[in-house]
Amino acid sequence: MKRFTSVEARIDAAAHGVLDRLPARGLYGALVEFLVFGLKQAWACLFGGAMLALIIATRLFWPDDASIERYDFLFLAALAIQIGMLGFKLETLAEAKVILIFHVVGTAMELFKTSAGSWIYPEESLFRIGGVPLFSGFMYAAVGSYLARISRIFDMRYAAYPPLWATAVLAVAIYVNFFAHHYVVDIRYWLFAATAILYFRTVVHYRVFRVRHKMPLLVGFLLVALFIWFAENIGTWSRAWIYPGQRDAWTPVSIQKLGSWYLLMIISFVLVTFVHRPRPAEAELAARPQAAE
């Protein structure tokens, strides 16, 4: 897996020309590492951040007499962003495939959830299937885009990663439960437990700038889910979609939704691992020849 596209490689080289001259040790060295971490996170969020900015901007400034519906503009804008990111080599073709997969998977769930009344899209649109405007699939795709981009930008490697088949079974079970819990017992707490058991030993190793850091993967899952929950609050405030209790006035999304996003993010992560296969940490690679001997 190439870590950078050709454009990103040029940006990285230019950044090194500046950053390499900055202090490497002590407080200033730590601040440089933190600054690079923030910049790389923002770059990984490029698609999702652009979509969120458009959602906020259209909520604040969309004219009532516009010749195109707001949702249709968001859909066309999302397509334009994707074409632009590919054309300007800001993302890889593999990441574009991830976004397509997520759009399909997300739209299928949207069709079911909106028909069940879990949430609604209060505005009109032309580009829609049933009660689901097509831009909504890009909200799921934004999560997949972030996870795929961050995997290569931070050169992520894993220690004690579980078998791919086991993670696939977990992802399928989570996806099925999103539908099935409307008719049978909700098994989400069993799924939380299965996730914890499967990934309990897994540690993600990632490079920011000069230093390779590590973190329990379950902690990383929780942090990503938390930021998705923050983004959902912005999305519902902008009325890109709303829950039934938000029809008359906006209220913060229940913290209980954090669990749903946690599970959905697991599906997203597993799908990404079938495009960017998890690579073992250097320590595991070094230990393999010794084990063979």
BADRENZA-312701 format. One record per residue: residue in three letters; x, y, z of N, C-alpha, C in turn. Coordinates in Angstrom, 3 decimals. Layout:
% residues N
  code      n.c1      n.c2      n.c3     ca.c1     ca.c2     ca.c3      c.c1      c.c2      c.c3
   ALA         X         Y         Z         X         Y         Z         X         Y         Z
...
% end
This chain:
% residues 293
  code      n.c1      n.c2      n.c3     ca.c1     ca.c2     ca.c3      c.c1      c.c2      c.c3
   MET     0.837    -1.193     0.000     0.000     0.000     0.000     0.878     1.252     0.000
   LYS     0.709     2.098    -1.021     1.441     3.352    -1.049     0.899     4.276     0.031
   ARG     1.819     4.905     0.766     1.401     5.751     1.870     0.781     7.050     1.385
   PHE     1.305     7.607     0.276     0.819     8.883    -0.228     0.517     8.783    -1.719
   THR    -0.445     9.605    -2.174    -0.608     9.814    -3.600     0.542    10.699    -4.079
   SER     0.656    10.886    -5.389     1.759    11.701    -5.916     1.676    13.135    -5.417
   VAL     0.464    13.680    -5.342     0.285    15.049    -4.836     0.619    15.110    -3.352
   GLU     0.151    14.128    -2.587     0.443    14.098    -1.156     1.935    13.955    -0.898
   ALA     2.621    13.198    -1.742     4.066    13.032    -1.573     4.789    14.369    -1.733
   ARG     4.329    15.194    -2.682     4.941    16.513    -2.863     4.638    17.422    -1.673
   ILE     3.402    17.343    -1.158     3.046    18.133     0.022     3.879    17.698     1.221
   ASP     4.059    16.378     1.362     4.846    15.844     2.478     6.300    16.304     2.392
   ALA     6.852    16.290     1.190     8.243    16.722     1.018     8.399    18.199     1.368
   ALA     7.440    19.017     0.926     7.497    20.446     1.244     7.351    20.677     2.741
   ALA     6.457    19.896     3.386     6.265    20.038     4.834     7.530    19.657     5.589
   HIS     8.195    18.593     5.143     9.449    18.182     5.792    10.519    19.255     5.674
   GLY    10.509    19.993     4.559    11.474    21.064     4.392    11.369    22.116     5.478
   VAL    10.152    22.279     6.030     9.933    23.236     7.120    10.068    22.550     8.478
   LEU     9.397    21.406     8.627     9.307    20.762     9.937    10.631    20.175    10.404
   ASP    11.454    19.714     9.481    12.728    19.108     9.877    13.650    20.099    10.578
   ARG    13.411    21.392    10.362    14.247    22.406    11.002    13.749    22.774    12.393
   LEU    12.572    22.267    12.772    12.002    22.586    14.076    12.568    21.660    15.147
   PRO    12.475    22.068    16.421    13.045    21.253    17.506    12.486    19.841    17.517
   ALA    13.341    18.889    17.837    12.943    17.484    17.847    12.738    16.945    19.256
   ARG    13.208    17.672    20.288    13.132    17.156    21.654    12.411    18.142    22.565
   GLY    12.056    17.645    23.743    11.460    18.487    24.762    10.056    18.943    24.415
   LEU     9.638    20.024    25.061     8.280    20.531    24.896     8.011    20.945    23.456
   TYR     8.970    21.655    22.838     8.760    22.119    21.473     8.661    20.941    20.501
   GLY     9.463    19.914    20.737     9.381    18.728    19.897     8.011    18.065    20.014
   ALA     7.475    18.017    21.250     6.142    17.434    21.464     5.064    18.279    20.785
   LEU     5.225    19.595    20.831     4.254    20.478    20.177     4.276    20.299    18.663
   VAL     5.465    20.107    18.091     5.566    19.857    16.653     4.831    18.554    16.304
   GLU     5.055    17.526    17.115     4.386    16.237    16.880     2.869    16.404    16.950
   PHE     2.398    17.184    17.943     0.962    17.398    18.102     0.402    18.190    16.928
   LEU     1.141    19.190    16.460     0.705    19.992    15.311     0.565    19.128    14.070
   VAL     1.551    18.272    13.816     1.492    17.398    12.652     0.333    16.420    12.776
   PHE     0.094    15.920    13.996    -1.042    15.013    14.223    -2.350    15.689    13.817
   GLY    -2.551    16.936    14.245    -3.768    17.657    13.904    -3.905    17.895    12.410
   LEU    -2.806    18.262    11.765    -2.842    18.525    10.322    -3.160    17.244     9.542
   LYS    -2.574    16.134     9.960    -2.835    14.879     9.258    -4.272    14.399     9.497
   GLN    -4.780    14.608    10.701    -6.175    14.264    10.967    -7.105    15.085    10.075
   ALA    -6.825    16.374     9.948    -7.643    17.236     9.092    -7.578    16.774     7.643
   TRP    -6.387    16.353     7.192    -6.237    15.881     5.823    -7.004    14.581     5.608
   ALA    -6.974    13.702     6.614    -7.721    12.446     6.515    -9.224    12.703     6.458
   CYS    -9.675    13.790     7.088   -11.105    14.154     7.125   -11.520    15.010     5.928
   LEU   -10.691    15.066     4.888   -10.924    16.012     3.800   -12.323    15.902     3.218
   PHE   -12.746    14.699     2.884   -14.080    14.538     2.285   -15.184    14.813     3.313
   GLY   -15.072    14.195     4.488   -16.087    14.398     5.516   -16.161    15.842     5.968
   GLY   -14.993    16.488     6.111   -14.977    17.885     6.519   -15.614    18.789     5.487
   ALA   -15.354    18.514     4.205   -15.968    19.313     3.136   -17.484    19.156     3.142
   MET   -17.957    17.929     3.332   -19.405    17.699     3.379   -20.039    18.385     4.572
   LEU   -19.397    18.303     5.732   -19.944    18.947     6.928   -19.971    20.461     6.758
   ALA   -18.925    21.028     6.138   -18.901    22.472     5.893   -20.041    22.878     4.966
   LEU   -20.314    22.072     3.941   -21.412    22.379     3.024   -22.766    22.281     3.727
   ILE   -22.911    21.296     4.594   -24.173    21.144     5.333   -24.420    22.369     6.205
   ILE   -23.383    22.843     6.902   -23.526    24.031     7.751   -23.803    25.271     6.902
   ALA   -23.045    25.431     5.812   -23.198    26.620     4.967   -24.590    26.693     4.348
   THR   -25.109    25.546     3.881   -26.437    25.570     3.270   -27.531    25.760     4.309
   ARG   -27.267    25.353     5.530   -28.246    25.615     6.608   -28.324    27.109     6.915
   LEU   -27.190    27.798     6.856   -27.151    29.211     7.226   -27.517    30.133     6.065
   PHE   -27.138    29.758     4.837   -27.221    30.714     3.732   -28.055    30.254     2.548
   TRP   -28.701    29.088     2.616   -29.438    28.609     1.452   -30.660    29.488     1.195
   PRO   -30.801    30.057    -0.017   -31.935    30.951    -0.303   -33.243    30.182    -0.474
   ASP   -34.324    30.761    -0.019   -35.633    30.105    -0.121   -36.080    29.937    -1.568
   ASP   -35.638    30.832    -2.444   -36.078    30.791    -3.836   -35.041    30.166    -4.764
   ALA   -34.177    29.332    -4.224   -33.133    28.691    -5.037   -33.774    27.806    -6.101
   SER   -33.122    27.707    -7.261   -33.662    26.928    -8.381   -33.447    25.426    -8.198
   ILE   -32.698    25.042    -7.194   -32.414    23.634    -6.908   -32.605    23.400    -5.414
   GLU   -33.123    22.232    -5.079   -33.335    21.914    -3.670   -31.983    21.743    -2.953
   ARG   -31.982    22.050    -1.680   -30.748    21.963    -0.891   -30.159    20.556    -0.911
   TYR   -30.985    19.536    -0.711   -30.491    18.163    -0.701   -29.876    17.787    -2.051
   ASP   -30.491    18.240    -3.157   -29.949    17.934    -4.476   -28.601    18.612    -4.673
   PHE   -28.471    19.835    -4.172   -27.180    20.523    -4.256   -26.114    19.748    -3.482
   LEU   -26.467    19.250    -2.295   -25.506    18.494    -1.497   -25.081    17.216    -2.216
   PHE   -26.015    16.565    -2.877   -25.684    15.356    -3.632   -24.736    15.667    -4.786
   LEU   -25.051    16.686    -5.561   -24.198    17.053    -6.696   -22.843    17.559    -6.218
   ALA   -22.830    18.271    -5.097   -21.564    18.758    -4.548   -20.693    17.592    -4.086
   ALA   -21.312    16.587    -3.471   -20.552    15.416    -3.025   -19.930    14.694    -4.217
   LEU   -20.685    14.554    -5.300   -20.143    13.939    -6.506   -18.973    14.753    -7.051
   ALA   -19.142    16.082    -7.083   -18.086    16.956    -7.601   -16.826    16.861    -6.742
   ILE   -16.995    16.786    -5.416   -15.840    16.662    -4.520   -15.100    15.365    -4.794
   GLN   -15.863    14.287    -4.980   -15.229    13.002    -5.244   -14.454    13.000    -6.557
   ILE   -15.073    13.544    -7.596   -14.399    13.610    -8.895   -13.149    14.480    -8.782
   GLY   -13.277    15.606    -8.064   -12.132    16.499    -7.894   -11.002    15.850    -7.122
   MET   -11.336    15.110    -6.051   -10.293    14.461    -5.253    -9.559    13.396    -6.049
   LEU   -10.279    12.680    -6.902    -9.618    11.696    -7.754    -8.800    12.383    -8.843
   GLY    -9.413    13.395    -9.475    -8.743    14.081   -10.566    -7.464    14.777   -10.136
   PHE    -7.480    15.357    -8.947    -6.296    16.063    -8.439    -5.399    15.163    -7.591
   LYS    -5.685    13.856    -7.613    -4.873    12.857    -6.903    -4.763    13.159    -5.409
   LEU    -5.896    13.510    -4.841    -5.964    13.726    -3.395    -6.447    12.475    -2.668
   GLU    -6.912    11.483    -3.401    -7.264    10.194    -2.832    -6.958     9.121    -3.863
   THR    -6.870     7.885    -3.392    -6.547     6.775    -4.283    -7.820     6.173    -4.860
   LEU    -7.655     5.398    -5.916    -8.796     4.711    -6.508    -9.401     3.719    -5.520
   ALA    -8.552     3.091    -4.708    -9.054     2.150    -3.701    -9.974     2.859    -2.710
   GLU    -9.633     4.088    -2.326   -10.471     4.843    -1.408   -11.794     5.228    -2.065
   ALA   -11.764     5.519    -3.368   -13.010     5.805    -4.087   -13.920     4.579    -4.092
   LYS   -13.318     3.397    -4.201   -14.106     2.164    -4.148   -14.743     1.991    -2.771
   VAL   -13.977     2.333    -1.725   -14.526     2.269    -0.370   -15.742     3.175    -0.245
   ILE   -15.635     4.380    -0.790   -16.735     5.337    -0.708   -17.963     4.803    -1.430
   LEU   -17.770     4.170    -2.588   -18.901     3.586    -3.322   -19.563     2.484    -2.506
   ILE   -18.748     1.602    -1.916   -19.302     0.520    -1.097   -20.106     1.088     0.070
   PHE   -19.554     2.103     0.727   -20.248     2.683     1.868   -21.530     3.373     1.443
   HIS   -21.528     3.981     0.277   -22.740     4.633    -0.193   -23.860     3.620    -0.370
   VAL   -23.531     2.476    -0.941   -24.535     1.433    -1.156   -25.025     0.866     0.177
   VAL   -24.069     0.503     1.048   -24.426    -0.072     2.348   -25.226     0.924     3.187
   GLY   -24.795     2.193     3.186   -25.480     3.212     3.970   -26.868     3.521     3.442
   THR   -27.012     3.615     2.126   -28.321     3.919     1.547   -29.313     2.800     1.829
   ALA   -28.855     1.544     1.767   -29.744     0.417     2.075   -30.278     0.526     3.500
   MET   -29.409     0.865     4.444   -29.854     1.009     5.828   -30.758     2.225     5.987
   GLU   -30.446     3.313     5.271   -31.276     4.512     5.332   -32.704     4.208     4.882
   LEU   -32.847     3.445     3.804   -34.174     3.116     3.299   -34.999     2.401     4.364
   PHE   -34.366     1.475     5.058   -35.091     0.733     6.091   -35.390     1.612     7.301
   LYS   -34.382     2.352     7.763   -34.546     3.131     8.983   -35.558     4.261     8.816
   THR   -35.555     4.916     7.670   -36.537     5.990     7.466   -37.954     5.425     7.349
   SER   -38.085     4.254     6.729   -39.412     3.632     6.640   -39.915     3.206     8.017
   ALA   -38.963     2.882     8.918   -39.328     2.499    10.288   -39.534     3.714    11.191
   GLY   -39.257     4.922    10.683   -39.464     6.137    11.464   -38.342     6.468    12.425
   SER   -37.156     5.841    12.251   -36.051     6.109    13.170   -35.558     7.545    13.035
   TRP   -35.514     8.068    11.820   -35.189     9.471    11.562   -35.813     9.862    10.224
   ILE   -35.837    11.137     9.931   -36.500    11.607     8.718   -35.650    12.691     8.060
   TYR   -35.917    12.894     6.769   -35.328    13.988     6.006   -36.452    14.967     5.688
   PRO   -36.456    16.130     6.349   -37.638    17.000     6.307   -37.794    17.828     5.028
   GLU   -36.810    17.846     4.139   -36.870    18.705     2.967   -37.101    17.891     1.695
   GLU   -37.543    18.587     0.651   -37.806    17.946    -0.629   -36.499    17.746    -1.394
   SER   -36.535    16.805    -2.363   -35.377    16.608    -3.231   -35.808    15.816    -4.457
   LEU   -35.022    15.958    -5.515   -35.268    15.216    -6.756   -34.477    13.913    -6.754
   PHE   -33.220    13.991    -6.343   -32.360    12.807    -6.314   -32.600    12.065    -5.008
   ARG   -33.509    11.112    -5.046   -33.868    10.377    -3.846   -34.400     9.019    -4.227
   ILE   -34.376     8.109    -3.274   -35.024     6.807    -3.392   -35.987     6.710    -2.225
   GLY   -37.260     6.676    -2.494   -38.243     6.702    -1.424   -38.103     7.971    -0.604
   GLY   -37.944     7.809     0.702   -37.786     8.972     1.574   -36.340     9.320     1.855
   VAL   -35.419     8.782     1.054   -33.982     8.953     1.328   -33.315     9.757     0.208
   PRO   -32.893    10.989     0.467   -32.123    11.737    -0.526   -30.753    11.082    -0.724
   LEU   -30.271    11.089    -1.950   -29.061    10.331    -2.264   -27.804    10.909    -1.627
   PHE   -27.848    12.162    -1.192   -26.654    12.697    -0.535   -26.383    11.969     0.778
   SER   -27.418    11.374     1.373   -27.254    10.756     2.698   -26.239     9.622     2.671
   GLY   -26.154     8.895     1.557   -25.181     7.817     1.485   -23.753     8.310     1.618
   PHE   -23.526     9.566     1.227   -22.178    10.120     1.335   -21.793    10.405     2.789
   MET   -22.770    10.486     3.678   -22.436    10.656     5.089   -21.755     9.392     5.631
   TYR   -22.255     8.244     5.218   -21.587     6.990     5.588   -20.248     6.874     4.855
   ALA   -20.245     7.295     3.589   -19.012     7.227     2.807   -17.921     8.093     3.418
   ALA   -18.309     9.203     4.063   -17.319    10.074     4.697   -16.576     9.342     5.807
   VAL   -17.291     8.482     6.540   -16.642     7.692     7.592   -15.660     6.708     6.980
   GLY   -16.097     6.022     5.909   -15.208     5.090     5.236   -14.000     5.771     4.633
   SER   -14.219     6.956     4.051   -13.111     7.721     3.472   -12.086     8.074     4.539
   TYR   -12.559     8.526     5.688   -11.644     8.889     6.775   -10.823     7.691     7.230
   LEU   -11.489     6.565     7.448   -10.780     5.386     7.953    -9.769     4.863     6.941
   ALA   -10.131     4.901     5.658    -9.200     4.434     4.638    -8.001     5.364     4.527
   ARG    -8.243     6.674     4.552    -7.157     7.634     4.395    -6.227     7.641     5.614
   ILE    -6.810     7.536     6.789    -5.983     7.604     8.000    -5.093     6.363     8.109
   SER    -5.560     5.231     7.559    -4.773     4.004     7.630    -3.438     4.157     6.919
   ARG    -3.450     4.839     5.770    -2.192     4.979     5.021    -1.431     6.242     5.421
   ILE    -2.136     7.333     5.721    -1.455     8.580     6.065    -0.647     8.425     7.352
   PHE    -1.189     7.678     8.310    -0.490     7.439     9.566     0.282     6.120     9.558
   ASP     0.349     5.471     8.396     1.113     4.225     8.265     0.762     3.257     9.395
   MET    -0.528     2.973     9.553    -1.000     2.182    10.680    -0.621     0.714    10.528
   ARG    -0.152     0.162    11.639     0.180    -1.260    11.726    -0.382    -1.793    13.038
   TYR    -0.587    -3.103    13.101    -1.340    -3.667    14.215    -0.601    -4.838    14.859
   ALA    -0.684    -4.880    16.171    -0.193    -6.020    16.934    -1.394    -6.819    17.429
   ALA    -1.305    -8.137    17.323    -2.365    -9.049    17.787    -3.701    -8.752    17.110
   TYR    -3.668    -8.524    15.787    -4.912    -8.272    15.067    -5.672    -9.585    14.885
   PRO    -6.987    -9.585    15.111    -7.752   -10.840    15.003    -7.876   -11.299    13.554
   PRO    -8.266   -12.553    13.336    -8.435   -13.063    11.968    -9.495   -12.258    11.211
   LEU    -9.251   -12.005     9.927   -10.195   -11.216     9.132   -11.571   -11.868     9.071
   TRP   -11.616   -13.205     9.016   -12.917   -13.866     8.934   -13.751   -13.588    10.184
   ALA   -13.088   -13.524    11.344   -13.818   -13.262    12.593   -14.357   -11.842    12.615
   THR   -13.559   -10.891    12.137   -14.039    -9.501    12.089   -15.178    -9.365    11.088
   ALA   -15.126   -10.128     9.988   -16.208   -10.071     8.997   -17.512   -10.606     9.583
   VAL   -17.417   -11.707    10.341   -18.615   -12.260    10.991   -19.206   -11.242    11.953
   LEU   -18.358   -10.565    12.724   -18.831    -9.539    13.656   -19.519    -8.411    12.901
   ALA   -18.927    -7.940    11.817   -19.504    -6.830    11.052   -20.873    -7.215    10.478
   VAL   -20.991    -8.419     9.957   -22.272    -8.880     9.414   -23.323    -8.951    10.517
   ALA   -22.938    -9.464    11.685   -23.873    -9.557    12.811   -24.360    -8.175    13.242
   ILE   -23.442    -7.197    13.273   -23.824    -5.832    13.652   -24.793    -5.252    12.625
   TYR   -24.474    -5.445    11.341   -25.324    -4.891    10.279   -26.718    -5.516    10.329
   VAL   -26.781    -6.820    10.502   -28.083    -7.503    10.585   -28.877    -6.999    11.779
   ASN   -28.195    -6.767    12.912   -28.903    -6.325    14.113   -29.517    -4.942    13.935
   PHE   -28.902    -4.087    13.109   -29.482    -2.773    12.855   -30.885    -2.894    12.259
   PHE   -31.139    -3.972    11.524   -32.459    -4.220    10.952   -33.307    -5.081    11.893
   ALA   -32.698    -6.163    12.390   -33.457    -7.186    13.105   -33.997    -6.707    14.444
   HIS   -33.330    -5.736    15.077   -33.770    -5.345    16.420   -35.151    -4.694    16.407
   HIS   -35.656    -4.331    15.236   -37.019    -3.812    15.141   -38.060    -4.915    15.295
   TYR   -37.630    -6.179    15.146   -38.569    -7.297    15.158   -38.264    -8.317    16.256
   VAL   -37.001    -8.458    16.622   -36.619    -9.429    17.647   -35.780    -8.712    18.701
   VAL   -35.220    -9.475    19.613   -34.434    -8.902    20.710   -33.195    -8.197    20.163
   ASP   -32.930    -7.010    20.689   -31.737    -6.242    20.324   -30.530    -6.873    21.025
   ILE   -29.539    -7.283    20.246   -28.378    -7.962    20.831   -27.150    -7.056    20.859
   ARG   -27.367    -5.748    20.841   -26.222    -4.845    20.748   -25.229    -5.013    21.904
   TYR   -25.735    -5.333    23.113   -24.811    -5.484    24.240   -23.934    -6.728    24.061
   TRP   -24.484    -7.767    23.459   -23.672    -8.934    23.127   -22.641    -8.563    22.060
   LEU   -23.039    -7.698    21.150   -22.115    -7.260    20.101   -21.001    -6.394    20.682
   PHE   -21.337    -5.553    21.667   -20.289    -4.783    22.360   -19.286    -5.742    23.006
   ALA   -19.829    -6.777    23.654   -18.957    -7.744    24.329   -18.096    -8.500    23.316
   ALA   -18.695    -8.881    22.191   -17.940    -9.602    21.163   -16.827    -8.725    20.593
   THR   -17.131    -7.451    20.408   -16.118    -6.514    19.914   -14.960    -6.413    20.898
   ALA   -15.294    -6.297    22.180   -14.257    -6.176    23.206   -13.380    -7.429    23.252
   ILE   -14.003    -8.598    23.159   -13.248    -9.849    23.196   -12.338    -9.965    21.973
   LEU   -12.879    -9.625    20.814   -12.144    -9.808    19.564   -10.933    -8.878    19.470
   TYR   -11.108    -7.626    19.911   -10.057    -6.619    19.735    -9.329    -6.268    21.036
   PHE    -9.579    -7.019    22.106    -9.027    -6.646    23.413    -7.510    -6.533    23.381
   ARG    -6.835    -7.418    22.696    -5.370    -7.442    22.679    -4.778    -6.600    21.544
   THR    -5.608    -6.096    20.660    -5.096    -5.424    19.464    -4.609    -4.019    19.788
   VAL    -3.410    -3.725    19.346    -2.804    -2.400    19.526    -2.458    -1.851    18.151
   VAL    -2.835    -0.601    17.905    -2.506     0.041    16.637    -1.244     0.884    16.824
   HIS    -0.279     0.711    15.929     0.959     1.490    15.920     0.871     2.466    14.755
   TYR     1.131     3.739    14.993     0.989     4.742    13.934     2.101     5.781    14.045
   ARG     2.511     6.273    12.881     3.568     7.285    12.832     2.952     8.650    12.564
   VAL     3.270     9.609    13.422     2.823    10.980    13.212     3.882    11.739    12.414
   PHE     5.040    11.978    13.016     6.123    12.690    12.322     7.443    11.976    12.588
   ARG     8.051    12.279    13.720     9.329    11.635    14.040     9.147    10.363    14.869
   VAL     8.011    10.251    15.514     7.819     9.197    16.516     6.694     8.268    16.082
   ARG     6.864     6.968    16.353     5.795     5.994    16.159     5.113     5.766    17.502
   HIS     3.821     6.027    17.555     3.026     5.903    18.771     2.197     4.625    18.714
   LYS     1.551     4.308    19.832     0.659     3.154    19.844    -0.520     3.420    20.770
   MET    -1.605     2.708    20.502    -2.845     2.899    21.255    -3.669     1.622    21.160
   PRO    -4.365     1.233    22.234    -5.305     0.109    22.107    -6.355     0.436    21.049
   LEU    -6.605    -0.490    20.152    -7.518    -0.216    19.046    -8.927     0.091    19.536
   LEU    -9.354    -0.526    20.625   -10.693    -0.249    21.159   -10.820     1.216    21.578
   VAL    -9.749     1.801    22.101    -9.777     3.224    22.452    -9.913     4.067    21.192
   GLY    -9.181     3.683    20.140    -9.301     4.389    18.873   -10.719     4.326    18.324
   PHE   -11.361     3.163    18.403   -12.746     3.021    17.960   -13.656     4.005    18.703
   LEU   -13.486     4.077    20.024   -14.342     4.942    20.825   -14.141     6.415    20.468
   LEU   -12.895     6.827    20.248   -12.622     8.221    19.912   -13.236     8.592    18.562
   VAL   -13.124     7.706    17.586   -13.722     7.980    16.274   -15.238     8.063    16.401
   ALA   -15.839     7.126    17.133   -17.298     7.148    17.321   -17.752     8.431    18.008
   LEU   -16.951     8.925    18.960   -17.293    10.151    19.666   -17.327    11.341    18.712
   PHE   -16.340    11.439    17.830   -16.315    12.552    16.887   -17.425    12.432    15.847
   ILE   -17.811    11.213    15.490   -18.953    11.038    14.593   -20.223    11.523    15.284
   TRP   -20.344    11.239    16.572   -21.517    11.705    17.331   -21.559    13.234    17.364
   PHE   -20.406    13.875    17.543   -20.362    15.342    17.476   -20.836    15.824    16.104
   ALA   -20.354    15.169    15.043   -20.749    15.557    13.687   -22.249    15.352    13.483
   GLU   -22.818    14.289    14.074   -24.255    14.059    13.939   -25.049    15.171    14.604
   ASN   -24.562    15.681    15.719   -25.247    16.807    16.345   -25.270    18.010    15.419
   ILE   -24.158    18.245    14.714   -24.132    19.347    13.747   -25.097    19.062    12.597
   GLY   -25.119    17.801    12.131   -26.008    17.438    11.031   -27.469    17.616    11.375
   THR   -27.878    17.216    12.576   -29.281    17.379    12.957   -29.618    18.833    13.250
   TRP   -28.662    19.586    13.824   -28.895    21.020    14.019   -29.147    21.708    12.680
   SER   -28.435    21.297    11.646   -28.594    21.908    10.324   -29.814    21.367     9.582
   ARG   -30.510    20.394    10.199   -31.698    19.766     9.619   -31.377    19.045     8.312
   ALA   -30.138    18.583     8.188   -29.827    17.691     7.077   -30.624    16.401     7.248
   TRP   -30.810    15.986     8.468   -31.752    14.951     8.867   -32.114    15.231    10.309
   ILE   -33.224    14.711    10.779   -33.648    14.943    12.163   -34.287    13.677    12.720
   TYR   -34.231    13.564    14.040   -34.954    12.510    14.734   -36.361    13.001    15.051
   PRO   -37.300    12.083    15.274   -38.687    12.506    15.529   -38.819    13.546    16.635
   GLY   -38.007    13.454    17.680   -38.097    14.411    18.779   -37.540    15.781    18.453
   GLN   -36.961    15.939    17.265   -36.373    17.220    16.874   -37.228    17.964    15.843
   ARG   -38.453    17.517    15.617   -39.307    18.152    14.612   -39.576    19.613    14.929
   ASP   -39.930    19.904    16.171   -40.344    21.262    16.537   -39.165    22.148    16.916
   ALA   -38.167    21.589    17.547   -36.986    22.362    17.953   -35.816    21.404    18.109
   TRP   -34.616    21.911    17.803   -33.450    21.051    17.889   -33.070    20.791    19.335
   THR   -32.746    19.559    19.623   -32.173    19.159    20.911   -30.961    18.283    20.619
   PRO   -29.969    18.255    21.505   -28.792    17.416    21.248   -29.175    15.955    21.065
   VAL   -28.441    15.280    20.214   -28.659    13.850    19.991   -28.301    13.098    21.265
   SER   -29.145    12.150    21.623   -28.920    11.374    22.845   -27.545    10.723    22.837
   ILE   -26.901    10.728    23.988   -25.590    10.102    24.116   -25.684     8.596    23.865
   GLN   -26.898     8.038    23.971   -27.071     6.611    23.692   -26.767     6.280    22.230
   LYS   -26.907     7.287    21.350   -26.588     7.074    19.941   -25.096     6.821    19.735
   LEU   -24.288     7.180    20.728   -22.854     6.923    20.628   -22.593     5.430    20.450
   GLY   -23.399     4.601    21.129   -23.252     3.157    20.992   -23.559     2.691    19.580
   SER   -24.588     3.283    18.966   -24.931     2.917    17.590   -23.809     3.290    16.636
   TRP   -23.239     4.479    16.837   -22.143     4.914    15.967   -20.895     4.072    16.203
   TYR   -20.710     3.629    17.433   -19.571     2.756    17.732   -19.679     1.469    16.918
   LEU   -20.864     0.875    16.916   -21.054    -0.365    16.182   -20.976    -0.141    14.674
   LEU   -21.567     0.968    14.217   -21.505     1.262    12.788   -20.066     1.516    12.346
   MET   -19.298     2.139    13.225   -17.906     2.407    12.897   -17.104     1.101    12.802
   ILE   -17.483     0.076    13.578   -16.840    -1.229    13.480   -17.066    -1.805    12.077
   ILE   -18.309    -1.703    11.589   -18.596    -2.160    10.222   -17.706    -1.423     9.237
   SER   -17.618    -0.111     9.409   -16.818     0.710     8.505   -15.366     0.269     8.522
   PHE   -14.831     0.064     9.706   -13.422    -0.314     9.838   -13.157    -1.665     9.186
   VAL   -14.048    -2.622     9.405   -13.861    -3.958     8.837   -13.903    -3.895     7.307
   LEU   -14.835    -3.117     6.754   -14.892    -2.978     5.303   -13.596    -2.386     4.756
   VAL   -13.037    -1.417     5.461   -11.794    -0.798     5.015   -10.647    -1.800     5.043
   THR   -10.651    -2.703     6.032    -9.545    -3.674     6.124    -9.518    -4.641     4.950
   PHE   -10.618    -4.755     4.216   -10.611    -5.609     3.042   -10.080    -4.876     1.813
   VAL    -9.873    -3.557     1.943    -9.227    -2.767     0.892    -7.772    -2.509     1.272
   HIS    -7.565    -2.012     2.514    -6.212    -1.824     3.050    -6.006    -2.904     4.113
   ARG    -5.423    -4.016     3.750    -5.260    -5.132     4.682    -4.403    -4.709     5.878
   PRO    -4.807    -5.066     7.097    -4.021    -4.700     8.283    -2.620    -5.286     8.215
   ARG    -1.619    -4.440     8.388    -0.223    -4.885     8.355     0.294    -5.058     9.775
   PRO     1.086    -6.088    10.017     1.595    -6.313    11.374     2.597    -5.250    11.780
   ALA     2.635    -4.966    13.078     3.608    -4.015    13.622     5.018    -4.563    13.441
   GLU     5.987    -3.653    13.438     7.375    -4.051    13.220     7.837    -5.096    14.230
   ALA     7.358    -4.965    15.480     7.769    -5.916    16.521     7.318    -7.330    16.172
   GLU     6.110    -7.460    15.617     5.630    -8.785    15.226     6.422    -9.328    14.053
   LEU     6.737    -8.445    13.099     7.526    -8.882    11.952     8.906    -9.373    12.387
   ALA     9.496    -8.643    13.333    10.823    -9.027    13.813    10.796   -10.357    14.562
   ALA     9.665   -10.638    15.215     9.586   -11.847    16.025     9.307   -13.100    15.190
   ARG     8.778   -12.895    13.983     8.376   -14.080    13.196     9.537   -14.985    12.818
   PRO    10.663   -14.474    12.325    11.777   -15.398    11.999    12.278   -16.156    13.220
   GLN    12.313   -15.478    14.377    12.764   -16.131    15.614    11.829   -17.264    15.979
   ALA    10.505   -17.010    15.796     9.532   -18.043    16.125     9.696   -19.238    15.190
   ALA     9.995   -18.936    13.910    10.172   -20.022    12.948    11.400   -20.855    13.292
   GLU    12.461   -20.192    13.761    13.664   -20.910    14.129    13.443   -21.771    15.369
% end
